[in-house]
Amino acid sequence: NGTPVKTINTEEALPSGVLTSGPVQILWDGMDDDLDRIATGIYLYQLRVEVDAADGTTQTSEVVEKLAIIR
């Protein structure tokens, strides 16, 4: 229905606060922000990474993909 299901903030995704080179795995338990299990269906997820460069600028990269939950 277009409403956000779960938001994972920087503190949860990167507890150390440091983005290293190579793959980063972000764990999610399949629960929404109200701690309810999400229903079967197709969901869109958005991943946005913002990195502060040494010259004071911010670089942003964003992707939107689909996720299928089948139970």
N, C-alpha and C positions, 0 to 999 in steps of 0.2 A: 504494500500500500504506500510505499515511498517514505515511511518514517524510519529514522535511524534505529538500528537494533542494538549495536554495541560500539562503543568508542574505546579504543586502546590508546592511552596517552603515552608520551615519551617515557615517563617514569616507569611504566609497566613494561614497555617494549625494550627499552635500553636502560636497565637499572644503573649501570655504570655511567650513563650519560655520554658514552664514547661510541661513535660509529666506526668500526674497524673495517679494513678492506676484506673482501670476501663475503660470502653469504651470511645473512642474518636471519635467524629463525625466531618468529614471534608466535608464542604459544597462546592458544585460545581454547577455552573449555566448552564452547558451543552454547554458552549461556548469554542472555541479553543483559542489558544494564539493570534490569529488575531481578536478576539471578534466576530467570525462568529459562527452561530449555527451548530453543527456537524450533518452530514447526518445520515439517517437510516443505520444501519449496525451492524456488530459484531466488537467489539473493545477489545483489550487486555489492561489491566491496570496493572501497577506495583506499589506496595507499599513497600517502604523501610524505615525502622526506624533504626536510629543509636543513641545509648545512650552511653554517656561518663560515665564510672564507676568511683567510688571513687579512685580506685587503678591506674587510668591513662589509662586504656585500653578502647577500644571502642567495644561495642557489637552491632552487626548488624543482623537484621532479615528482610527477603525479601519474598514477595509472588507475583505471577502473576496470575490473574484471567481474566475471560471474562465478558464483559458488552454488553448487547443487547440494541440498541436504535431502537425503533419502533414508527413511526409517522403515 
